[in-house]
Amino acid sequence: MSAPRVSVLMPVRNEERFLPAALASLYRQSLTAWELVVVDDGSTDGTPELLRAAAARDRRVRVLDNAGTGLVDALNHGLAHCRAELVARMDGDDVSHPRRLERQAAALDADPGLGLVATRFRHFPRHSVGLGMRAYEEWQNALLSHEEIMRDRFVESPVIHPSIMVRRQVLTGAGGYRKTGWAEDYDLWLRLAAGGVRFGRLPEVLFFWRERPERATRTMGEYAADALRACKIHHLQQGVLQGVDTVTLAGAGLEGRAWQRALAREGVRVSRWLDVDPRKQGRILHGAPVTAPDDMRGGAEKILVTVGTRGARDGIRAWARRAGLREGEDFVCVT
């Protein structure tokens, strides 16, 4: 087999129910010069048999064994065996549009400065998708340009891992995936962003993300809210919060208080709160005064915006612009 155009990296564990649909979506790709590097991470169901049959039927399917040592090990093991210059991620329970690989590869070919390209995605089956995940889908799909993705990268993971295509040298240059106690993909995005890698997203829906209770984002502790908060703080302290020991928090609700506790564990004190609720203004919360967002001002200390709803976040951004504050330098939206 000649060198493939794209390596599809797929770690799996116990995916016999959904793996046939995932494989079928690869067989239907308009770009046919792909290889599938699938890493079986200790499956105990019929997954190994399905993979052996797939490899026997199609030489593009290469099966590796990870002996159940975990997702990060599976990803790095598979990455080491990817032969193409472009690596697409996919999970064993998801479905790719027939033109997904073609369109992503074309975008990377057209722009040598682009390091990673995602696509718009859609959860399925729709009856299983709650309001929170629909809002997440809408929010992420609105981030198309590098600038939009960078602006919101600390709000939440700005791309979903199995939807991306990335230059292999970008992944290997960053050292691959890390075990950190938080989500391996979000940690990677923030490292790549800090390293100057340019991101993009295609405007078409080319990936379908299966919603189910046992999905890793719902079951693994690395994806829990506390872990993601710790990830954000770690990377903020490598950048905008480097050397900072006091901050202002915009948002004195439950999420803001969770941020106060997490920051305190890293030696960062909240000196002031900003909140739109007049009932909170004038109070002292954890030793710091609560004031109105109109009191936002530059030149003092960094402001972390912990309000979660889009309307409230947009309002804070408007107040910040009026105060002459620069997003990403003077203030950062973190939820």
C-alpha positions as CSV (number, residue, x, y, z in Angstrom):
1,M,0.0,0.0,0.0
2,S,1.4,3.4,-1.0
3,A,1.6,6.2,1.7
4,P,-1.9,7.3,2.6
5,R,-3.1,10.9,2.2
6,V,-4.8,10.9,5.7
7,S,-4.3,8.7,8.8
8,V,-7.5,8.3,10.8
9,L,-6.6,7.8,14.4
10,M,-9.3,5.9,16.3
11,P,-8.9,4.5,19.9
12,V,-11.7,2.1,20.8
13,R,-12.9,0.0,23.8
14,N,-16.0,-2.1,23.7
15,E,-17.6,-0.5,20.7
16,E,-19.3,-3.5,19.0
17,R,-22.7,-1.8,18.9
18,F,-21.6,1.3,17.0
19,L,-18.3,0.5,15.3
20,P,-19.9,-0.9,12.1
21,A,-21.6,2.5,11.5
22,A,-18.3,4.3,12.1
23,L,-16.4,2.1,9.7
24,A,-19.1,2.3,7.1
25,S,-18.8,6.1,7.1
26,L,-15.1,5.8,6.4
27,Y,-15.7,3.4,3.6
28,R,-18.0,6.0,2.0
29,Q,-15.4,8.8,2.0
30,S,-14.9,10.6,-1.3
31,L,-11.2,10.8,-0.4
32,T,-10.2,7.2,-0.6
33,A,-6.4,7.4,0.1
34,W,-6.8,7.0,3.9
35,E,-5.6,4.5,6.4
36,L,-7.4,3.7,9.7
37,V,-5.1,3.3,12.6
38,V,-7.4,1.8,15.2
39,V,-6.1,1.1,18.7
40,D,-8.1,-1.5,20.7
41,D,-7.7,-0.4,24.3
42,G,-8.6,-3.7,26.0
43,S,-12.0,-4.5,24.6
44,T,-13.9,-7.4,26.2
45,D,-16.9,-7.5,23.8
46,G,-17.0,-8.3,20.1
47,T,-14.9,-5.3,19.1
48,P,-11.7,-7.3,18.4
49,E,-13.5,-9.7,16.1
50,L,-15.1,-6.8,14.2
51,L,-11.7,-5.2,13.8
52,R,-10.0,-8.4,12.6
53,A,-12.7,-8.8,10.0
54,A,-12.4,-5.2,8.9
55,A,-8.6,-5.5,8.5
56,A,-9.0,-8.7,6.5
57,R,-11.5,-7.1,4.2
58,D,-9.7,-3.7,3.6
59,R,-5.9,-3.3,3.7
60,R,-6.4,0.4,4.7
61,V,-7.4,-0.8,8.2
62,R,-4.5,-1.3,10.6
63,V,-5.3,-2.7,14.1
64,L,-3.1,-2.1,17.1
65,D,-3.4,-3.4,20.7
66,N,-3.1,-1.2,23.7
67,A,-3.9,-3.8,26.4
68,G,-6.3,-1.5,28.3
69,T,-3.7,1.0,29.5
70,G,-5.9,4.0,28.9
71,L,-7.0,6.6,26.3
72,V,-3.8,8.8,26.4
73,D,-1.6,5.8,25.8
74,A,-3.9,4.5,23.1
75,L,-3.7,7.9,21.3
76,N,0.0,8.2,21.5
77,H,0.5,4.5,20.5
78,G,-1.7,5.1,17.4
79,L,-0.1,8.4,16.6
80,A,3.3,6.8,16.5
81,H,2.0,4.4,13.8
82,C,0.3,7.1,11.6
83,R,2.1,7.3,8.3
84,A,0.3,10.2,6.6
85,E,1.2,13.9,7.0
86,L,-2.4,14.6,7.9
87,V,-4.1,13.0,10.9
88,A,-7.9,12.9,11.4
89,R,-9.4,11.9,14.7
90,M,-12.5,9.8,15.0
91,D,-14.1,7.7,17.7
92,G,-15.7,4.3,17.2
93,D,-19.2,5.4,17.9
94,D,-19.4,8.5,15.6
95,V,-20.1,9.0,11.9
96,S,-18.3,11.1,9.4
97,H,-20.0,12.8,6.4
98,P,-18.8,11.3,3.1
99,R,-16.8,14.4,2.1
100,R,-15.4,15.1,5.6
101,L,-11.8,13.9,4.9
102,E,-11.7,15.5,1.4
103,R,-12.9,18.9,2.6
104,Q,-10.6,19.0,5.6
105,A,-7.5,17.9,3.6
106,A,-8.3,20.5,1.0
107,A,-8.5,23.3,3.6
108,L,-5.1,22.4,5.0
109,D,-3.7,22.2,1.5
110,A,-5.0,25.6,0.6
111,D,-3.6,27.3,3.6
112,P,-0.1,26.2,4.7
113,G,-0.3,28.4,7.8
114,L,-3.4,26.4,9.1
115,G,-2.4,23.8,11.6
116,L,-5.7,22.3,12.6
117,V,-9.1,22.3,11.1
118,A,-12.4,21.1,12.6
119,T,-15.8,21.0,11.1
120,R,-19.3,22.0,12.3
121,F,-20.9,19.0,14.0
122,R,-24.3,17.7,15.0
123,H,-25.2,15.6,17.9
124,F,-27.3,12.5,17.3
125,P,-29.7,10.9,17.9
126,R,-31.5,14.2,18.4
127,H,-34.1,12.9,20.9
128,S,-31.2,12.1,23.3
129,V,-29.6,15.6,23.2
130,G,-30.5,17.8,26.1
131,L,-30.7,21.6,26.1
132,G,-27.2,22.0,27.5
133,M,-25.5,20.0,24.8
134,R,-27.6,21.7,22.1
135,A,-26.4,25.0,23.4
136,Y,-22.8,23.7,23.4
137,E,-23.2,22.6,19.8
138,E,-24.6,26.0,18.8
139,W,-21.9,27.9,20.6
140,Q,-19.0,25.8,19.1
141,N,-20.4,25.8,15.6
142,A,-20.5,29.6,15.6
143,L,-16.7,29.7,16.1
144,L,-15.3,29.6,12.6
145,S,-12.2,31.7,12.4
146,H,-9.0,31.4,14.3
147,E,-9.7,34.6,16.0
148,E,-13.1,33.5,17.2
149,I,-11.8,30.2,18.4
150,M,-8.9,31.8,20.3
151,R,-11.2,34.4,21.9
152,D,-13.4,31.7,23.4
153,R,-10.8,29.0,24.0
154,F,-11.0,29.3,27.8
155,V,-14.8,29.3,27.8
156,E,-15.0,25.6,26.9
157,S,-13.2,23.2,24.6
158,P,-13.5,25.1,21.3
159,V,-13.4,22.0,19.1
160,I,-14.5,18.5,19.6
161,H,-11.6,16.0,19.4
162,P,-13.0,13.4,17.0
163,S,-14.0,16.1,14.4
164,I,-10.5,17.5,13.8
165,M,-7.8,17.0,11.1
166,V,-4.3,18.2,12.1
167,R,-0.9,18.2,10.6
168,R,1.0,15.2,12.1
169,Q,4.1,17.4,12.7
170,V,1.9,19.8,14.8
171,L,0.9,16.9,17.1
172,T,4.4,15.4,17.3
173,G,6.0,18.8,17.8
174,A,3.7,19.4,20.8
175,G,4.8,16.1,22.3
176,G,1.5,14.3,21.6
177,Y,-1.0,13.7,24.3
178,R,-0.4,14.1,28.0
179,K,-1.7,12.5,31.2
180,T,-2.5,15.5,33.4
181,G,-5.6,14.7,35.4
182,W,-7.8,16.7,33.0
183,A,-9.1,16.2,29.4
184,E,-6.2,15.3,27.1
185,D,-7.8,17.0,24.1
186,Y,-8.5,20.3,25.8
187,D,-5.0,20.3,27.2
188,L,-3.7,19.8,23.7
189,W,-5.7,22.6,22.2
190,L,-4.4,25.1,24.8
191,R,-0.9,24.0,24.3
192,L,-1.2,24.3,20.5
193,A,-2.8,27.7,20.9
194,A,0.1,28.9,23.2
195,G,2.5,27.6,20.6
196,G,1.0,29.8,17.8
197,V,-0.8,27.0,15.9
198,R,-3.6,28.4,13.7
199,F,-7.1,26.8,14.1
200,G,-10.0,26.9,11.7
201,R,-13.5,25.3,11.2
202,L,-15.3,24.4,8.0
203,P,-18.8,25.9,7.8
204,E,-20.4,22.6,6.7
205,V,-21.7,20.0,9.2
206,L,-19.4,17.1,8.3
207,F,-19.3,15.2,11.6
208,F,-22.0,13.5,13.7
209,W,-21.2,13.1,17.4
210,R,-23.1,10.4,19.1
211,E,-24.8,11.4,22.4
212,R,-25.0,8.6,24.9
213,P,-24.7,8.3,28.7
214,E,-21.5,6.2,28.6
215,R,-19.6,8.7,26.4
216,A,-16.1,9.5,27.9
217,T,-17.0,13.2,28.3
218,R,-19.7,12.0,30.7
219,T,-17.9,9.2,32.6
220,M,-14.2,10.1,32.9
221,G,-13.1,12.3,35.8
222,E,-10.8,14.2,33.5
223,Y,-13.8,15.8,31.9
224,A,-15.5,16.9,35.1
225,A,-16.0,20.6,35.8
226,D,-13.3,20.7,38.5
227,A,-10.8,19.1,36.2
228,L,-11.5,21.5,33.3
229,R,-11.3,24.4,35.7
230,A,-7.8,23.2,36.8
231,C,-6.8,22.8,33.2
232,K,-7.8,26.4,32.4
233,I,-6.0,27.8,35.4
234,H,-2.9,25.9,34.6
235,H,-2.7,27.3,31.1
236,L,-3.8,30.8,32.1
237,Q,-0.8,30.8,34.5
238,Q,1.5,30.0,31.6
239,G,0.1,33.1,29.8
240,V,-2.1,36.0,30.8
241,L,-1.9,35.1,34.6
242,Q,1.8,34.4,34.7
243,G,3.2,36.0,37.9
244,V,-0.3,37.2,38.9
245,D,-1.4,36.7,42.5
246,T,-4.7,38.7,42.6
247,V,-7.5,38.9,40.1
248,T,-11.0,40.4,39.7
249,L,-13.8,37.9,39.0
250,A,-16.8,39.0,36.9
251,G,-19.7,36.8,38.2
252,A,-20.4,36.2,41.9
253,G,-22.7,33.2,41.4
254,L,-22.0,29.5,42.0
255,E,-19.5,29.2,39.1
256,G,-17.6,32.3,40.2
257,R,-17.3,30.9,43.7
258,A,-16.0,27.6,42.3
259,W,-13.4,29.6,40.4
260,Q,-12.5,31.5,43.6
261,R,-11.8,28.2,45.4
262,A,-9.8,26.8,42.5
263,L,-7.7,29.9,42.1
264,A,-7.0,30.0,45.9
265,R,-5.6,26.4,45.6
266,E,-3.1,27.8,43.1
267,G,-2.2,30.8,45.2
268,V,-4.3,33.4,43.4
269,R,-6.6,35.6,45.5
270,V,-9.8,37.3,44.3
271,S,-9.6,41.0,45.3
272,R,-12.9,42.1,43.8
273,W,-16.1,40.7,42.3
274,L,-18.2,42.2,39.5
275,D,-21.9,41.3,39.3
276,V,-25.0,42.5,37.5
277,D,-27.3,41.6,40.4
278,P,-27.9,44.7,42.5
279,R,-28.7,42.5,45.5
280,K,-25.1,41.3,45.6
281,Q,-23.5,44.7,44.9
282,G,-22.1,46.2,48.1
283,R,-21.6,42.9,49.8
284,I,-18.3,41.4,50.9
285,L,-17.7,37.9,49.5
286,H,-14.8,35.8,50.7
287,G,-13.1,39.0,51.9
288,A,-13.6,41.0,48.6
289,P,-16.2,43.6,47.7
290,V,-18.9,43.0,45.1
291,T,-19.4,45.9,42.7
292,A,-21.3,46.6,39.4
293,P,-19.7,45.7,36.0
294,D,-19.7,49.5,35.2
295,D,-16.8,49.7,37.6
296,M,-14.6,47.7,35.2
297,R,-11.5,49.6,34.5
298,G,-8.1,48.9,33.0
299,G,-4.6,49.1,34.3
300,A,-5.2,47.5,37.7
301,E,-5.4,43.7,37.5
302,K,-6.6,40.9,35.3
303,I,-10.4,40.1,35.1
304,L,-11.7,36.6,34.7
305,V,-15.3,36.5,33.4
306,T,-17.1,33.5,35.0
307,V,-20.7,34.2,33.8
308,G,-21.9,31.3,31.8
309,T,-24.8,32.4,29.7
310,R,-24.1,33.9,26.3
311,G,-26.2,37.1,26.9
312,A,-24.4,37.8,30.1
313,R,-21.0,37.2,28.6
314,D,-21.9,39.5,25.7
315,G,-22.9,42.2,28.2
316,I,-19.6,41.9,30.1
317,R,-17.7,42.2,26.8
318,A,-19.7,45.3,26.0
319,W,-18.9,46.9,29.4
320,A,-15.2,45.9,28.9
321,R,-15.0,47.5,25.5
322,R,-16.5,50.8,26.9
323,A,-13.9,50.7,29.6
324,G,-11.1,50.3,27.1
325,L,-10.2,46.8,28.1
326,R,-8.6,44.3,25.7
327,E,-9.9,40.8,25.6
328,G,-7.1,38.2,26.0
329,E,-4.9,40.8,27.8
330,D,-6.9,42.7,30.4
331,F,-9.8,40.2,30.7
332,V,-10.6,36.6,29.7
333,C,-13.9,34.8,29.5
334,V,-13.4,31.5,31.3
335,T,-17.0,30.1,31.3
